[in-house]
Amino acid sequence: MICIKHTLAWLTCAAASICNASTVHMVFDSPIFTGTGYDNVVITFPNNSGNQSTTESVSAGRFKGKASNLVGVQASIFSDGVDNVYMYCYDVYESIHSGSVVDYTINLNGESARTLDFLGAVNFALNKDKLVYDKFAWLHPVDGNQGAAIQLGIWESLYDTTGWSLDTGSFKASGVDSGTGSWLSSFFGKIGSTDSLDGKYVMTLEARGAQDMITGDPPSDVPEPGSLALLGLGLTALAYTQRKNVKQA
């Protein structure tokens, strides 16, 4: 029994080490809003302590970058490939700029349920009248207004807890272009009557000193290297335990 406990403890530590090793080197485009554009807005959001608010002027839109030096994952984890990584800001407390270079940790469970609700509504709206449903439509806005609306909605999902409005609550925005506001109203209006996006299609990129990102993650039938390593560890531990039991018998 002691041997089994020690083996399980070793396996747990090894598994934690592997799971924490999924990283990516990201170089953001310059300009960072390549292909779509953005909307300059003023946002108000709760500060880190939660008892006060901060107001800042920001550019809202979809980012683009290039990924390299992947550790613990395959290139197929990015929905549009490593040369075209589309993403949105998932953290207003830090900053990112055109040409920024960041080493991110990949979190496959970093998104909130409210964010998945919003992205499900976005996908429903953007897939209207399309023959093939695109689960990553939220990453493919057609212009700056659409991209800005998706970004603002993501922030609303992240920093507010109830309701969907940029005029009230913990997260607010002003100076929004009419085109951005129109798309946002369309997205918000579909929440509650559409399915949430399945979390397996989303991942977050996290780093200290730089803004976290949210992007697409197409599920793969082939286990990622980390998963294969975990399987190998499990089989090794099982075989080792069985050999010990045979010797003791």
RADACOR-V486972 format. One line per field, one symbol per residue. phi: phi as a letter, one per 20 degrees, with the letter a starting at -180 (. if undefined). psi: psi as a letter, one per 40 degrees, with the letter a starting at -180 (. if undefined). burial: + if it has 9 or more other ideal C-beta (glycine too) atoms within 8 Angstrom, else -. Layout:
# RADACOR-V486972
phi=???
psi=???
burial=???
This chain:
# RADACOR-V486972
phi=.ffffffffffffffffffeefcbeddffcffegncoacecddcbffffndbdcdbecddreebbcdblfcnbefffefdnfeceebcfcaeeccbcgngccedeedeceeeffffffffffffffegmefdfdfdgfecfebffffffffffffgfedddcmcbeecnfdcbcmffffffffffffgfefodcffffffecbddcbenbffccbecffdfegfgffffffffffffffffffffffff
psi=dddddddddddddddddddeehiihhhiihidfhedaihhihihiiiddeeiihhihihhahiiahiifhheiideehdeideghhiihfheeaiiiheihhhihhhefeiidddddddddddddeeheidhhhefddefieadddddddddddddddeidiighediadhiiifhidddddddddddeehdeiiihheeeiiihhiheihiihaighiiehiidddddddddddddddddddddddd.
burial=------++-++--++--++-+++++++++--++--++++-+++++++----------+-++++++++--+-+++--++++-+--++++++-+-+-+--++-+-++++--++--++++++++++++++------++++++++-++++++++++++++++++-----+--+-+++--+---+++++-+++-++--+-++---+++++++--+++++++++-+---+++-++++-++--+--++--+-----
